[in-house]
Amino acid sequence: MARRIAASIIALAFTASSALALTITNKSGKEETVGIDYGNSEKVETVAPGKSVKIDGCDEECGVTGIWGYSWMAKTGDTLVFDENGLKPSNL
């Protein structure tokens, strides 16, 4: 019983930490690069084909941009997806 409770707590911790990040998934066939604008700082993330990256620090909102004509305001818990048509929220 204690093992099941411990396993449940660990699984919940992993689930909660995943929900506390912005996720960018690359379903395109090439490496994609995005800029993350936190307002007072910026960083660039590269996402390999078929992979995802988790971005921390978008608690309120942060800008996700690139030179290919996309720009999104995103926040913690959002998922953005690259596909053959570019970057978009996963629910579209």
Residue frames relative to the residue before (quaternion, step in Angstrom):
aa qw qx qy qz dx dy dz
M 1.0000 0.0000 0.0000 0.0000 0.00 0.00 0.00
A 0.6633 0.5035 -0.3031 0.4633 3.58 0.91 -0.92
R 0.6206 0.5444 -0.3381 0.4517 3.59 1.08 -0.72
R 0.6525 0.5121 -0.3102 0.4645 3.57 0.98 -0.84
I 0.6452 0.5078 -0.3210 0.4720 3.57 0.97 -0.83
A 0.6564 0.5053 -0.3111 0.4660 3.59 0.91 -0.89
A 0.6538 0.5041 -0.3118 0.4703 3.60 0.94 -0.85
S 0.6443 0.5210 -0.3164 0.4618 3.58 1.02 -0.78
I 0.6480 0.5126 -0.3114 0.4694 3.58 0.99 -0.83
I 0.6517 0.5039 -0.3134 0.4725 3.60 0.94 -0.84
A 0.6563 0.5035 -0.3113 0.4678 3.59 0.91 -0.88
L 0.6493 0.5108 -0.3120 0.4691 3.58 0.98 -0.81
A 0.6373 0.5266 -0.3310 0.4549 3.59 0.98 -0.76
F 0.6551 0.4889 -0.3153 0.4820 3.59 0.97 -0.79
T 0.6431 0.5147 -0.3203 0.4679 3.60 0.96 -0.80
A 0.6704 0.4997 -0.3013 0.4583 3.58 0.88 -0.90
S 0.6698 0.4874 -0.3197 0.4599 3.60 0.90 -0.81
S 0.6228 0.5260 -0.3463 0.4643 3.60 1.06 -0.60
A 0.6698 0.4968 -0.2975 0.4649 3.57 1.03 -0.77
L 0.6597 0.5155 -0.3020 0.4559 3.58 1.22 -0.38
A 0.6797 0.4371 -0.2913 0.5119 3.59 1.20 0.38
L 0.4447 -0.5965 0.5846 0.3237 3.51 -1.35 0.35
T 0.1663 -0.7956 0.5772 0.0781 3.60 -0.83 0.96
I 0.0790 -0.7608 0.6428 0.0412 3.55 -1.00 0.89
T 0.1080 -0.8050 0.5833 -0.0006 3.56 -0.64 1.23
N 0.2298 -0.7797 0.5721 0.1099 3.55 -0.96 0.90
K 0.0338 -0.8018 0.5962 -0.0227 3.57 -0.44 1.26
S 0.4905 0.6344 -0.4482 0.3949 3.57 1.25 0.22
G 0.5616 -0.6317 0.4237 0.3256 3.57 -1.21 0.20
K 0.7274 0.3726 -0.2403 0.5237 3.59 1.23 0.19
E 0.6260 -0.5219 0.4199 0.3993 3.54 -1.29 0.35
E 0.1358 -0.7900 0.5958 0.0508 3.59 -0.98 0.89
T 0.1837 -0.7766 0.5962 0.0875 3.57 -1.12 0.72
V 0.0422 -0.7883 0.6138 0.0018 3.57 -0.98 0.89
G 0.3154 -0.7004 0.6038 0.2132 3.52 -1.26 0.55
I 0.1776 -0.7627 0.6150 0.0920 3.55 -0.98 0.88
D 0.1152 -0.8009 0.5875 0.0142 3.58 -0.61 1.21
Y 0.1905 -0.8111 0.5496 0.0618 3.56 -0.48 1.27
G 0.6171 -0.5182 0.3530 0.4754 3.59 1.26 -0.07
N 0.8146 0.1290 -0.0583 0.5625 3.59 0.65 -1.07
S 0.7757 0.1365 -0.1208 0.6043 3.59 1.28 0.04
E 0.1940 -0.7668 0.6033 0.1024 3.54 -1.30 0.39
K 0.0138 0.7689 -0.6377 -0.0429 3.53 -1.29 0.35
V 0.3408 -0.7166 0.5757 0.1975 3.54 -1.28 0.45
E 0.1117 -0.7805 0.6138 0.0415 3.55 -0.97 0.94
T 0.1945 -0.7475 0.6247 0.1147 3.54 -1.10 0.77
V 0.1300 -0.7964 0.5894 0.0376 3.56 -0.87 1.02
A 0.3557 -0.7469 0.5283 0.1912 3.58 -0.61 1.17
P 0.6306 -0.5318 0.3926 0.4067 3.61 -1.17 0.48
G 0.8298 0.2022 -0.1686 0.4921 3.57 -0.94 0.93
K 0.6551 0.5014 -0.3070 0.4746 3.60 1.26 0.06
S 0.2668 -0.7267 0.6062 0.1823 3.55 -1.38 0.17
V 0.1474 -0.7403 0.6414 0.1368 3.53 -1.29 0.42
K 0.2799 -0.7256 0.6061 0.1670 3.52 -1.18 0.68
I 0.1687 -0.7877 0.5905 0.0482 3.54 -0.83 1.10
D 0.1930 -0.7712 0.5984 0.1000 3.58 -0.72 1.07
G 0.7084 0.5037 -0.3290 0.3691 3.54 -1.25 0.39
C 0.5840 0.5588 -0.3881 0.4427 3.61 1.21 0.12
D 0.0669 0.8572 -0.5083 0.0487 3.57 0.97 0.85
E 0.7348 0.3036 -0.1965 0.5739 3.60 0.82 -0.92
E 0.6722 -0.3775 0.2898 0.5672 3.56 0.41 -1.28
C 0.0315 -0.7592 0.6474 0.0588 3.51 -1.26 0.44
G 0.4639 -0.6711 0.5031 0.2852 3.55 -1.19 0.51
V 0.1398 -0.7441 0.6487 0.0777 3.54 -1.07 0.84
T 0.0747 0.8370 -0.5271 0.1265 3.56 -0.42 1.24
G 0.0032 0.7752 -0.6312 -0.0241 3.49 -1.37 0.23
I 0.6089 -0.5864 0.3980 0.3563 3.53 -1.24 0.23
W 0.6173 0.5885 -0.3290 0.4056 3.59 1.27 -0.02
G 0.6852 -0.5394 0.2818 0.4002 3.55 1.11 0.61
Y 0.6290 0.4862 -0.3901 0.4645 3.61 0.99 0.61
S 0.0744 0.7602 -0.6438 0.0457 3.49 -1.26 0.54
W 0.0087 0.8033 -0.5931 0.0530 3.57 -0.73 1.07
M 0.2896 -0.6646 0.6471 0.2359 3.51 -1.24 0.55
A 0.0141 -0.8169 0.5738 -0.0569 3.56 -0.64 1.12
K 0.1399 -0.7795 0.6041 0.0888 3.54 -1.28 0.33
T 0.7317 -0.4042 0.3175 0.4477 3.53 -1.33 0.19
G 0.7709 0.3223 -0.2674 0.4800 3.56 -0.93 0.97
D 0.5744 0.5821 -0.3852 0.4276 3.61 1.21 -0.33
T 0.1585 -0.7441 0.6364 0.1275 3.54 -1.30 0.44
L 0.1045 -0.7668 0.6323 0.0362 3.55 -0.86 1.05
V 0.1571 -0.8043 0.5710 0.0485 3.57 -1.04 0.82
F 0.2758 -0.6964 0.6388 0.1757 3.52 -1.08 0.89
D 0.1030 0.7501 -0.6526 0.0298 3.57 -1.06 0.77
E 0.7781 -0.3408 0.2240 0.4778 3.59 -1.22 -0.25
N 0.6965 0.4525 -0.2684 0.4881 3.62 1.25 -0.32
G 0.6914 -0.4524 0.2832 0.4869 3.61 1.23 0.11
L 0.6726 -0.4753 0.3851 0.4165 3.54 -1.26 -0.52
K 0.1410 0.7795 -0.6000 0.1124 3.57 -0.99 0.88
P 0.6102 -0.5150 0.4210 0.4304 3.60 -1.21 0.28
S 0.5736 -0.6360 0.3982 0.3286 3.58 -1.04 0.76
N 0.6660 0.5197 -0.3151 0.4325 3.61 1.13 -0.44
L 0.5917 0.5555 -0.3839 0.4403 3.63 1.21 0.17
